[in-house]
Amino acid sequence: MRILILGSGAREHAIALALGREAVPHELLVAPGNAGIADVARTVPVEPSDPAAVSALALDEAVDLVVVGPEAPLLAGVADAVRERGVPVFGPDRDAARLEGSKAFAKRIMADAGVPTGTATDVLTAADLDAALDAGGAPYVVKADGLAAGKGVLVTSDRAAARAHALTWLEQGPVLVEQFLAGREASLFFVSDGVRAVPLSPAQDFKRLGDGDTGPNTGGMGAFSPLPWLDDAFGDEASFVEHVRIRVAQPVLDRLSAEGTPFVGLLYCGLVVDGAEVRVIEFNARFGDPETQVLLPRLESPLSELLLSAARGTLDAVPAPRFSPDAAVGVVLASAGYPGEPALGRRITGVEDADGLPDVSVVHAATVATEDGLLASGGRVLTVVGTGRTVADARARAYEGVARIRFEGAQWRSDIAERP
């Protein structure tokens, strides 16, 4: 197949790597890509959030499938525009993508579908904010309603900090004050053709910048999969997955279909697990980052077959995805200053050394190749992924890879998957 992937981050690199491993070769185009992606695909300088430009590219290149990586193109209507031109697209239309683009919309869909989640209060003014904070009490959970690049959520016991965070985001739109949900977090992805919910394997990501879940929220500082700790409450992974499919994913898909906005693409369920109780923190409308970097190395069945079948509405005609029992651990290396103002343009060394280690791969997120070598071009720069028979094995290999890489001011967590 000729496949066009939209995006320039580690998620898109991981998707390209997974497609490149398949037995039947594909021709991969990525718009706009990054330095790592350019090693495995043809990169094209097209703005991924421009519906006209993307649909024209898909037609000019006669692609068989478009895979939308980030959330911004979905909410810009890129999938709508490409579908209107008759090209299969893996990614929801703009209306269905509001499941990620508006947390208030997601809460309403969950309420209508009977999906377990925390309570939430919509806030539009400072007075509303103060009332909601007082009613809920600490710990405070404050979320920007719209897209915020992983920086719109604050969980804190400091009321003043919660109020200041909310007031900052109120300048841009509504804010939600939510109930704090205690437990361990898990991510579970479902591939959907608008009707069916086909699960992948659970993963856990680490949102806070610092060890011990300290510091500000980020887009994600690492992840691992599978999750042995799920066995304590559910007996095995399959039971947990089926529980979430029945209680969360399928009801949401059914509700969206009933409203005339069927969801075709990747439904990301961000969950809190407390014993045998599972509640939804959030939904995303695309592959998560950094979970994708640890899920796809474990996928043994063809990713292309799964994505194309979803785009065509024929998921019932393909086998369920198969995952290796082995584990994968990913550690994100970020620039100095992230998640605030990251330092850009710093030279990166050691990537080839790390990538050459057994059972280690380096996935690029924000890199550019120049005459001076590989440079950091954003906040989260690389994800170093280790694989192994157990989480401990995979973790050791990931950190062995991290130790080979150098760039000034690099920061990473040292405790990813320490407690599997």
PyMOL commands that set and color helices and strands:
alter all, ss='L'
color gray80, all
select helices_A, chain A and resi 10-20+37-39+51-60+71-75+78-84+94-101+103-113+126-136+159-170+228-234+237-258+291-298+303-312+315-317+351-355+391-403
alter helices_A, ss='H'
color red, helices_A
select strands_A, chain A and resi 2-7+27-32+42-43+65-68+89-90+120-123+140-144+153-156+175-178+184-193+197-199+204-205+208-210+214-217+222-225+264-274+277-284+327-334+347-348+360-364+367-370+373-376+380-388
alter strands_A, ss='S'
color yellow, strands_A
deselect
rebuild
show_as cartoon
